[in-house]
Amino acid sequence: MSVASVAARIARRICDVEDVGYSQPGRRTWYSVADWEGHVKSPQNADCSSLVCGAVNYGLHDAFGVPWGHKALLEIDDFWTGNMRGGLEARGFQEVPWEDANLYPDGGFQTGDVVLSVASEGGQGHVIIITDAANDLLSEAWIAEDGSIDGYLGDQTGGETRTVPYSTHPYTRSGAWTSCHRFDSDRFMAQWPEFAKTTSTPKPTPTPTPATPSVPAHAHGIDVSSHQEGIDIADLWADFVIVKCTEGDGYTNPCMGAQAQATLSSDKRLGLYHFARPGDVSDQVRYFLAAARPYLGRATLWLDWEDDAPAQGPGWALAWLDAVAAATGTTPGIYMNGSTVNDYDWAGVAARYPLWYADPTNYNTTYIGYIDPAVPLLRFWGQPLIHQYSQRGRLAGYGGELDFNRLRDRATWDRMVGGGQVNAPAPAASAAQASPYTGKWNRSDGQGELVCNGVFGPATIGRLQQVMGTPVDGALDDDGSPAIERLQAFLNSAVPADTQVALNDSPALDVDGVLGPDTWRTLQYLIIAWHKEYLPPDWEFGDWVDGEAGPATIGALQRALNNSRAGSGRLW
């Protein structure tokens, strides 16, 4: 399996098998709803660049394990034929030499090659992917059914998306192709070293034998209330749906019955939640169970702990959970956000009941289709069972915004319905584990979070030592320190030798443990290459990469450390 082979397979499937038509305004719809093998369950659309970008993304995901939504993937809405060259080159692709007078690049095509016809370079504003080099075939999103750029959903003519011979393509005959780009795994791993360990030398692929399709442990779903009245749950791509049931001791969601029944009828997992309000816990338990009764034994049950409820304290929440568990024989769970997790002692609740966590990190980010975001590590629970990562999700078949949730483990959900033990408390960080210099916690590994103040003091040095996996004392030695040696080794693995020559007149840093201008300059380069958002507004390369450890550079390092894991020996 390679990026090229997967990309070619997906593009060929979309063009030859799936009902995908052509539309530039609707270019993303196929990618938003396609499953792991590129199958779409209903008519969708693509354009030439979304087809190629999406196919390449499948290749990077399958071959290198790049998570969906990661910046190493080509974001469909950000790339088109005019800027795709740069996007490809930043993700492992190299241009193949091609004499202008020749119809083919030097050495001919390989399956998975991306061929551009860029208008500003004398082309037509088009892109294709070579899907069968041996038989001279390309796949492309060509044109809408009426010859325009915006057609109806689905392939109305059988040729809106298509696979055709390269030699007879009109742009081949007119000499309109402007460049060919081929994936290079070594280049990609140099650019994105975090994925280098997930690949290995390709081995011959054995002859496949029929097997029962496996179901992943994780699942994707939504939560709904009366705000989504009329939503067609059966038609939505969701593995589970959590429906608001009641609030306080006097409100029942008028859509609850229809939404719950639609979830079960479409073979989706069902959850029901109670929105807690200040008041008597026993009254709210009775009110919730009376409304949820028709679905008990078929749904997970949740306490929504937000707004004015947390002021009642963890004891109220635990009493509700215990009472529901005793009355139903199930294991309920609790929903809350980060501040509520951190502001109270949840050890008693976390020992028995799983967490549905509202993560503020990208909560207002719009996602067209689900992603697999990084799962946060939290106090008391460790990883939450359900990770609510956005309130602005969009799915084909519904015109509004939805809460997007990722379930970590389907089997745990099923055990909740049966009342089984589903939770073990996460070990509390010891004084040795937690940073001695702050009292906050970061999301990457639950360790001490730095204040990003631009000061390279004991707290920052201690966190750097912690991330690099060396003894933590908050101090560096003038003649070299182990933490800096590991940082330098990481920078050498992440920044290509030719880049370091341009930066420091040397292909690699001396791993001597001493923080000098060359080390700072290489770190600055890596930050601007991987996380330009860390830079102050309006700063460019020349302002930033100067080899000096000023407050802006230290602040960026602090942000990087807050997004790194203890003992990893690397940033990010």
VODREN-133775 format. One line per field, with one value per residue (C-alpha): x, y, z; residue in three letters. Coordinates in Angstrom, 1 decimal. Layout:
<marpas>
u	(X,...) .
v	(Y,...) .
w	(Z,...) .
res	(Ala,...) .
</marpas>
This chain:
<marpas>
u	(0.0,1.3,0.0,0.0,-1.8,-4.5,-5.1,-5.4,-7.8,-10.1,-10.2,-11.0,-13.7,-15.3,-15.2,-16.2,-18.4,-19.9,-22.7,-20.6,-21.2,-19.5,-20.0,-17.6,-19.9,-20.7,-17.2,-16.8,-20.0,-18.5,-15.6,-17.9,-19.9,-17.6,-16.8,-13.4,-13.3,-14.6,-18.2,-21.0,-24.5,-26.3,-25.6,-22.8,-20.6,-16.9,-14.7,-11.3,-9.3,-11.5,-11.3,-7.5,-7.0,-9.5,-7.9,-4.4,-5.8,-7.1,-3.6,-1.9,-4.4,-4.1,-0.4,0.9,-1.9,-2.5,-5.6,-8.6,-8.6,-4.8,-3.0,-0.8,-3.9,-5.0,-8.0,-10.6,-11.7,-8.2,-6.8,-7.6,-5.6,-4.0,-2.4,-2.3,1.4,2.5,0.0,1.4,5.0,4.4,3.1,5.8,5.2,8.0,7.7,8.8,11.0,9.0,10.2,7.7,7.8,6.9,3.5,4.8,7.1,10.6,10.4,6.6,3.8,3.5,0.1,-0.8,0.9,-0.9,-1.0,-1.8,-2.9,-2.5,-4.1,-1.4,1.2,-0.6,-2.9,-6.7,-7.3,-7.6,-6.0,-6.2,-4.7,-3.1,-5.0,-3.5,-0.2,0.2,-3.0,-2.5,-5.7,-6.4,-9.4,-10.9,-14.0,-14.7,-17.8,-21.5,-24.3,-25.2,-21.6,-21.5,-19.5,-22.5,-24.6,-27.2,-26.1,-24.9,-23.5,-26.4,-24.6,-22.2,-19.3,-19.2,-16.6,-14.8,-11.8,-10.4,-7.1,-4.5,-3.3,-6.7,-7.6,-8.3,-5.7,-3.1,-3.8,-3.6,-0.5,-2.2,-0.6,1.8,3.4,3.5,3.9,4.9,4.7,8.1,7.8,11.2,10.3,7.0,8.7,11.2,8.4,6.1,8.5,5.7,4.4,7.8,7.4,4.0,5.5,7.8,9.5,6.7,6.3,4.7,1.0,-0.4,-3.3,-6.4,-8.8,-12.4,-13.0,-15.9,-15.7,-14.4,-16.0,-13.7,-13.8,-14.6,-17.8,-19.1,-22.4,-24.4,-26.6,-30.0,-32.8,-35.9,-33.6,-33.3,-37.0,-37.8,-34.3,-34.2,-32.1,-32.5,-30.9,-27.9,-24.5,-24.3,-23.3,-25.1,-27.5,-27.9,-31.3,-32.3,-35.0,-35.7,-34.6,-35.0,-38.3,-40.7,-39.6,-39.6,-38.2,-41.4,-39.3,-37.8,-40.0,-39.7,-36.0,-35.4,-37.5,-35.9,-32.5,-33.4,-35.4,-32.3,-30.1,-28.1,-27.1,-29.4,-28.5,-30.8,-29.7,-31.1,-30.2,-29.7,-31.0,-30.7,-33.3,-34.1,-32.1,-34.7,-37.4,-35.2,-34.3,-38.0,-38.9,-36.2,-36.9,-40.6,-39.9,-37.1,-39.0,-40.0,-36.3,-34.7,-32.5,-32.0,-30.2,-27.3,-28.3,-26.5,-26.5,-25.8,-23.9,-23.5,-24.9,-26.1,-25.9,-22.2,-22.6,-24.5,-21.3,-20.1,-22.2,-25.5,-24.2,-23.1,-26.4,-28.2,-25.9,-26.2,-30.0,-30.3,-27.9,-29.8,-33.2,-32.3,-29.5,-27.5,-24.3,-25.0,-22.5,-21.9,-21.4,-19.3,-16.8,-13.1,-13.6,-16.1,-13.7,-10.8,-12.7,-14.1,-13.0,-14.5,-12.7,-15.8,-17.8,-14.9,-14.4,-17.7,-19.2,-17.8,-17.3,-18.8,-16.5,-17.2,-13.7,-13.3,-10.3,-12.0,-15.6,-16.5,-14.7,-16.9,-16.3,-17.9,-18.2,-16.6,-12.9,-10.8,-9.4,-6.7,-8.4,-7.7,-6.2,-8.1,-7.9,-9.7,-10.9,-7.9,-9.5,-13.2,-15.5,-17.2,-15.3,-17.6,-15.2,-17.4,-20.8,-20.6,-20.5,-22.3,-23.6,-25.2,-29.0,-29.3,-29.1,-28.2,-25.2,-24.8,-22.7,-20.0,-19.1,-16.5,-17.1,-13.9,-15.2,-18.4,-18.1,-18.0,-21.2,-22.9,-21.7,-23.2,-26.6,-26.1,-24.9,-21.3,-18.2,-17.0,-14.7,-11.5,-10.2,-7.2,-4.2,-3.7,-0.5,2.1,4.1,7.0,4.9,3.3,5.4,6.6,6.3,2.6,-0.7,-2.4,-2.8,-2.4,-4.5,-1.6,-0.6,-2.2,1.0,1.9,0.9,3.1,2.1,3.2,4.9,8.1,10.3,12.9,12.9,12.8,9.2,9.9,13.2,11.5,8.7,11.3,13.2,9.9,9.0,12.5,12.4,15.4,15.7,13.7,15.4,14.5,18.1,20.6,24.3,26.6,28.6,25.7,22.4,20.7,17.4,19.0,20.9,17.6,16.0,18.9,18.6,14.9,15.6,18.1,15.5,12.8,14.6,16.2,20.0,19.8,17.6,20.1,22.9,20.9,20.3,23.6,26.1,26.0,23.8,23.1,23.3,26.1,24.3,26.3,23.5,24.4,21.7,23.3,22.2,22.2,19.8,17.5,17.5,16.7,13.9,12.6,12.5,10.6,8.0,7.4,7.2,4.8,3.0,3.1,0.2,2.6,4.3,3.3,0.9,2.6,5.9,7.6,10.5,13.2,11.6,11.4,14.4,17.2,18.8,18.0,15.9,13.7,10.3,8.4,10.6,10.3,6.5,6.3,8.5,6.1,3.1,4.9,5.7,2.1,1.2,3.8,3.8,6.1,8.9,8.3,11.7,10.1,7.9,4.2) .
v	(0.0,3.4,6.9,6.7,3.4,4.4,7.8,6.1,3.5,6.1,8.4,5.5,4.4,7.8,8.2,4.7,3.3,6.0,8.3,11.5,14.4,17.7,21.0,23.6,25.1,21.6,20.3,19.0,16.9,13.6,14.0,14.9,11.8,9.1,6.2,4.6,2.9,5.9,4.8,7.3,6.3,9.0,11.2,13.7,16.1,16.9,19.1,18.3,19.6,18.2,14.8,14.8,16.4,14.0,11.0,12.1,12.5,9.0,7.9,9.8,8.6,4.9,4.8,7.0,7.1,10.9,11.6,13.1,16.9,17.0,19.9,17.4,16.7,18.9,20.8,20.7,24.3,25.7,24.2,24.5,24.1,27.6,26.8,23.0,22.9,24.4,22.2,19.1,20.1,20.7,17.2,15.0,15.5,16.4,17.7,15.3,16.7,17.2,18.7,21.1,19.4,16.0,14.5,12.6,13.5,12.0,8.2,8.2,8.3,6.3,5.4,8.1,10.9,14.2,16.2,19.9,22.3,25.7,28.6,31.1,28.8,28.5,25.7,25.3,25.3,21.6,18.7,14.9,11.8,8.9,5.9,3.1,4.1,0.7,1.2,5.0,5.9,9.0,9.8,13.2,15.3,16.8,18.9,19.2,17.7,21.0,22.0,24.4,24.3,23.7,20.6,18.6,16.1,12.8,11.9,12.8,11.8,9.1,11.3,14.1,12.2,9.7,7.5,8.0,7.4,10.1,10.0,11.0,13.6,17.0,18.7,16.1,16.8,20.6,20.4,22.1,20.1,22.2,19.9,16.4,15.7,12.4,11.4,10.8,9.2,10.3,13.9,13.6,12.1,14.9,17.5,15.6,13.6,12.8,10.2,8.6,5.9,4.8,3.5,0.7,-0.7,-1.9,-5.7,-7.7,-7.7,-11.2,-12.5,-11.2,-13.8,-13.0,-11.8,-10.4,-6.6,-5.3,-2.5,0.1,0.5,4.2,5.8,9.2,10.8,13.8,15.1,16.7,18.5,20.4,22.9,20.2,19.6,17.9,16.5,13.4,11.2,8.1,9.9,11.3,9.6,9.0,5.9,7.2,10.0,11.3,12.9,15.5,13.9,16.2,19.4,20.0,18.6,20.2,20.1,17.3,17.7,17.5,15.9,13.3,10.4,11.0,11.5,8.5,6.2,7.4,6.6,3.1,2.4,3.4,1.0,3.7,3.7,5.8,7.9,10.1,13.0,15.0,18.7,19.3,22.4,23.5,21.6,18.4,15.5,12.9,14.9,15.2,11.5,10.5,13.0,11.8,8.1,8.6,10.2,7.8,4.7,3.5,3.4,2.0,-1.0,0.3,3.6,5.0,7.6,10.8,13.7,17.1,19.0,22.7,26.2,26.7,23.0,22.7,25.1,22.3,20.3,16.8,15.3,16.2,14.7,11.5,11.2,11.5,9.0,6.5,6.7,6.2,3.3,1.6,2.2,1.0,-1.5,0.6,2.6,6.3,8.9,12.6,15.5,18.6,21.0,21.6,24.3,22.1,19.1,21.2,23.2,20.3,17.0,14.3,11.3,9.7,10.1,9.1,5.9,4.5,6.7,7.6,11.2,12.9,15.9,19.2,20.3,24.1,23.7,23.8,24.2,26.9,25.5,24.4,20.9,19.5,15.9,14.2,14.2,12.1,14.8,14.3,12.9,15.1,13.7,14.9,14.9,12.0,10.3,10.2,10.0,10.8,8.1,10.7,13.7,16.6,18.6,21.0,22.7,23.7,20.4,20.0,16.8,16.2,16.0,18.7,22.4,23.5,23.1,20.0,19.0,16.5,13.8,11.0,7.8,6.2,2.7,1.1,-1.9,0.5,2.1,-1.2,-2.2,1.0,-0.2,-3.5,-1.9,-3.3,-1.8,0.7,3.1,3.1,6.3,7.8,7.8,11.2,12.9,12.6,15.6,14.2,14.0,17.4,20.5,22.0,25.5,25.8,24.6,24.3,21.3,21.0,18.9,17.0,14.8,16.2,17.6,21.1,23.9,26.9,30.5,31.7,34.8,34.7,34.2,31.3,30.6,27.5,26.6,26.6,24.7,22.2,21.5,21.2,18.6,16.8,16.6,15.5,12.8,13.9,14.7,17.7,20.4,23.6,24.5,24.1,23.7,26.0,23.1,21.2,19.6,16.3,18.0,20.3,17.3,15.6,18.8,19.2,15.5,16.1,19.2,17.3,14.7,17.3,19.9,18.6,18.9,21.3,23.6,23.6,24.4,27.4,28.4,27.6,26.6,23.1,20.1,19.3,20.8,19.7,17.6,19.2,20.2,23.9,26.4,28.7,30.7,27.8,25.8,28.7,29.5,25.9,25.9,29.1,27.7,24.6,26.7,28.9,25.8,23.9,26.4,29.9,30.8,31.0,34.0,37.6,39.2,40.5,38.8,37.2,34.9,37.6,39.0,35.6,33.4,35.4,32.9,35.1,33.9,36.9,36.9,36.0,32.9,31.8,32.3,30.1,27.5,27.6,27.0,24.1,22.5,22.9,20.8,18.1,15.0,14.2,11.8,12.0,13.5,15.7,18.8,18.3) .
w	(0.0,-1.0,-1.2,-5.0,-5.2,-2.6,-4.3,-7.7,-6.3,-4.6,-7.6,-9.9,-7.6,-7.4,-11.2,-12.2,-9.4,-7.3,-8.3,-8.2,-10.7,-11.3,-9.4,-8.3,-5.7,-4.4,-4.8,-1.3,-0.9,-2.0,0.4,3.3,3.1,1.7,4.0,4.6,1.2,-0.7,-1.0,-1.0,-0.2,-2.2,-5.3,-4.6,-6.5,-7.0,-9.1,-10.6,-7.6,-4.9,-6.5,-6.6,-3.2,-1.6,-3.2,-2.1,1.5,1.5,0.4,3.2,5.8,4.8,4.1,6.9,9.4,9.0,11.0,9.2,9.7,10.2,8.5,6.6,4.5,1.6,2.9,0.1,0.5,0.5,-2.7,-6.4,-9.6,-9.2,-5.9,-5.8,-6.8,-3.5,-1.6,-3.2,-2.8,1.0,1.3,-0.3,-4.0,-6.3,-9.9,-12.6,-15.3,-18.5,-21.8,-23.3,-26.6,-25.2,-24.5,-21.5,-18.7,-18.6,-18.0,-18.5,-16.0,-12.8,-11.3,-8.8,-10.6,-10.4,-13.7,-13.6,-16.3,-14.6,-16.4,-15.3,-16.8,-20.2,-19.2,-18.9,-15.1,-14.6,-12.8,-13.3,-11.6,-13.5,-12.2,-14.5,-16.0,-17.7,-19.7,-20.2,-18.1,-16.1,-13.9,-13.6,-12.6,-16.1,-16.5,-15.4,-17.4,-19.0,-19.8,-16.8,-13.6,-11.3,-12.0,-10.1,-7.5,-9.0,-12.5,-14.8,-18.0,-17.0,-17.9,-15.4,-13.6,-15.7,-16.5,-20.1,-22.0,-21.5,-25.1,-26.5,-23.9,-25.5,-23.2,-24.3,-27.9,-27.4,-25.2,-22.3,-19.4,-17.5,-14.8,-13.4,-9.6,-8.0,-4.3,-2.6,0.8,2.0,1.2,3.1,6.2,6.2,6.0,8.5,10.7,13.2,10.7,9.9,12.6,11.3,8.0,7.1,4.0,1.8,1.6,-1.1,-0.8,-0.2,-2.2,-0.2,1.2,1.8,5.4,7.4,7.4,10.7,12.6,14.1,17.9,17.7,16.3,15.2,16.3,17.1,19.9,19.3,21.1,20.1,18.3,15.7,15.3,12.0,11.5,9.3,11.6,9.4,6.5,8.4,8.7,12.4,14.3,17.4,18.4,22.0,22.4,25.0,27.2,30.1,31.9,35.6,36.9,34.5,30.9,28.4,24.9,22.7,19.9,22.1,21.1,17.4,17.6,19.8,17.7,14.5,15.9,16.9,13.7,11.6,13.6,15.3,19.0,21.2,24.1,26.3,28.5,31.3,31.6,35.3,37.1,40.7,42.7,44.5,43.0,43.7,41.9,38.8,38.8,38.9,36.2,33.9,34.4,33.7,30.4,29.4,30.4,26.9,25.9,29.1,28.3,24.7,25.4,27.4,30.0,30.6,33.0,31.3,33.9,32.7,33.0,36.6,37.7,38.6,41.6,43.3,43.5,42.6,45.4,43.6,40.4,42.0,43.8,40.4,38.7,41.6,41.7,37.9,38.0,40.8,39.2,35.7,36.1,33.6,34.0,33.2,32.3,32.8,30.4,31.3,29.9,30.8,33.5,35.3,35.1,36.6,39.2,41.2,42.7,40.5,41.9,43.3,40.0,37.7,39.6,38.3,35.6,32.1,30.8,27.8,27.4,25.7,24.5,24.0,21.7,18.3,19.6,17.1,14.2,11.2,10.0,6.9,7.9,10.9,11.8,14.2,16.5,19.1,22.2,25.2,28.4,31.5,35.2,37.0,33.8,31.6,28.1,27.9,26.5,24.2,22.9,21.7,19.6,17.7,17.8,14.2,12.4,9.1,7.5,4.1,4.6,7.2,6.6,10.1,12.5,14.7,17.7,16.5,18.9,18.7,20.8,21.8,22.2,21.0,23.4,26.4,25.2,25.0,28.4,29.8,28.6,30.4,33.6,33.3,34.8,32.2,33.9,35.9,37.5,35.8,38.1,39.6,38.6,41.4,42.6,40.6,37.4,37.7,37.0,40.2,38.7,37.8,39.1,35.8,33.5,29.7,27.4,25.8,28.7,31.9,33.1,34.2,31.8,31.3,31.2,27.8,29.1,27.0,30.0,29.8,33.5,35.7,34.8,31.0,31.4,33.7,31.2,28.4,30.5,31.2,27.5,26.5,29.1,31.2,34.9,35.9,38.0,36.1,35.3,32.4,32.6,30.7,29.3,28.0,29.3,28.3,27.6,25.0,23.5,22.9,21.5,19.1,18.0,17.4,15.3,13.2,12.5,11.7,9.6,6.4,5.9,3.0,5.0,7.9,5.5,4.4,8.0,9.7,7.0,8.4,7.5,11.2,14.6,16.9,19.6,22.4,24.8,24.5,23.5,20.9,17.9,15.5,17.8,18.3,14.5,13.6,16.2,14.8,11.3,12.5,14.3,11.2,9.0,11.2,13.3,11.8,14.0,16.9,15.4,16.3,13.8,10.6,11.3,8.3,7.9,8.2,11.3,13.0,12.1,13.6,16.1,19.1,22.1,22.4,24.2,21.1,20.5,24.1,24.0,20.9,22.6,25.6,23.3,21.7,25.1,26.2,23.1,23.6,25.6,28.6,27.8,24.1,23.2,20.6,20.2,19.2) .
res	(Met,Ser,Val,Ala,Ser,Val,Ala,Ala,Arg,Ile,Ala,Arg,Arg,Ile,Cys,Asp,Val,Glu,Asp,Val,Gly,Tyr,Ser,Gln,Pro,Gly,Arg,Arg,Thr,Trp,Tyr,Ser,Val,Ala,Asp,Trp,Glu,Gly,His,Val,Lys,Ser,Pro,Gln,Asn,Ala,Asp,Cys,Ser,Ser,Leu,Val,Cys,Gly,Ala,Val,Asn,Tyr,Gly,Leu,His,Asp,Ala,Phe,Gly,Val,Pro,Trp,Gly,His,Lys,Ala,Leu,Leu,Glu,Ile,Asp,Asp,Phe,Trp,Thr,Gly,Asn,Met,Arg,Gly,Gly,Leu,Glu,Ala,Arg,Gly,Phe,Gln,Glu,Val,Pro,Trp,Glu,Asp,Ala,Asn,Leu,Tyr,Pro,Asp,Gly,Gly,Phe,Gln,Thr,Gly,Asp,Val,Val,Leu,Ser,Val,Ala,Ser,Glu,Gly,Gly,Gln,Gly,His,Val,Ile,Ile,Ile,Thr,Asp,Ala,Ala,Asn,Asp,Leu,Leu,Ser,Glu,Ala,Trp,Ile,Ala,Glu,Asp,Gly,Ser,Ile,Asp,Gly,Tyr,Leu,Gly,Asp,Gln,Thr,Gly,Gly,Glu,Thr,Arg,Thr,Val,Pro,Tyr,Ser,Thr,His,Pro,Tyr,Thr,Arg,Ser,Gly,Ala,Trp,Thr,Ser,Cys,His,Arg,Phe,Asp,Ser,Asp,Arg,Phe,Met,Ala,Gln,Trp,Pro,Glu,Phe,Ala,Lys,Thr,Thr,Ser,Thr,Pro,Lys,Pro,Thr,Pro,Thr,Pro,Thr,Pro,Ala,Thr,Pro,Ser,Val,Pro,Ala,His,Ala,His,Gly,Ile,Asp,Val,Ser,Ser,His,Gln,Glu,Gly,Ile,Asp,Ile,Ala,Asp,Leu,Trp,Ala,Asp,Phe,Val,Ile,Val,Lys,Cys,Thr,Glu,Gly,Asp,Gly,Tyr,Thr,Asn,Pro,Cys,Met,Gly,Ala,Gln,Ala,Gln,Ala,Thr,Leu,Ser,Ser,Asp,Lys,Arg,Leu,Gly,Leu,Tyr,His,Phe,Ala,Arg,Pro,Gly,Asp,Val,Ser,Asp,Gln,Val,Arg,Tyr,Phe,Leu,Ala,Ala,Ala,Arg,Pro,Tyr,Leu,Gly,Arg,Ala,Thr,Leu,Trp,Leu,Asp,Trp,Glu,Asp,Asp,Ala,Pro,Ala,Gln,Gly,Pro,Gly,Trp,Ala,Leu,Ala,Trp,Leu,Asp,Ala,Val,Ala,Ala,Ala,Thr,Gly,Thr,Thr,Pro,Gly,Ile,Tyr,Met,Asn,Gly,Ser,Thr,Val,Asn,Asp,Tyr,Asp,Trp,Ala,Gly,Val,Ala,Ala,Arg,Tyr,Pro,Leu,Trp,Tyr,Ala,Asp,Pro,Thr,Asn,Tyr,Asn,Thr,Thr,Tyr,Ile,Gly,Tyr,Ile,Asp,Pro,Ala,Val,Pro,Leu,Leu,Arg,Phe,Trp,Gly,Gln,Pro,Leu,Ile,His,Gln,Tyr,Ser,Gln,Arg,Gly,Arg,Leu,Ala,Gly,Tyr,Gly,Gly,Glu,Leu,Asp,Phe,Asn,Arg,Leu,Arg,Asp,Arg,Ala,Thr,Trp,Asp,Arg,Met,Val,Gly,Gly,Gly,Gln,Val,Asn,Ala,Pro,Ala,Pro,Ala,Ala,Ser,Ala,Ala,Gln,Ala,Ser,Pro,Tyr,Thr,Gly,Lys,Trp,Asn,Arg,Ser,Asp,Gly,Gln,Gly,Glu,Leu,Val,Cys,Asn,Gly,Val,Phe,Gly,Pro,Ala,Thr,Ile,Gly,Arg,Leu,Gln,Gln,Val,Met,Gly,Thr,Pro,Val,Asp,Gly,Ala,Leu,Asp,Asp,Asp,Gly,Ser,Pro,Ala,Ile,Glu,Arg,Leu,Gln,Ala,Phe,Leu,Asn,Ser,Ala,Val,Pro,Ala,Asp,Thr,Gln,Val,Ala,Leu,Asn,Asp,Ser,Pro,Ala,Leu,Asp,Val,Asp,Gly,Val,Leu,Gly,Pro,Asp,Thr,Trp,Arg,Thr,Leu,Gln,Tyr,Leu,Ile,Ile,Ala,Trp,His,Lys,Glu,Tyr,Leu,Pro,Pro,Asp,Trp,Glu,Phe,Gly,Asp,Trp,Val,Asp,Gly,Glu,Ala,Gly,Pro,Ala,Thr,Ile,Gly,Ala,Leu,Gln,Arg,Ala,Leu,Asn,Asn,Ser,Arg,Ala,Gly,Ser,Gly,Arg,Leu,Trp) .
</marpas>
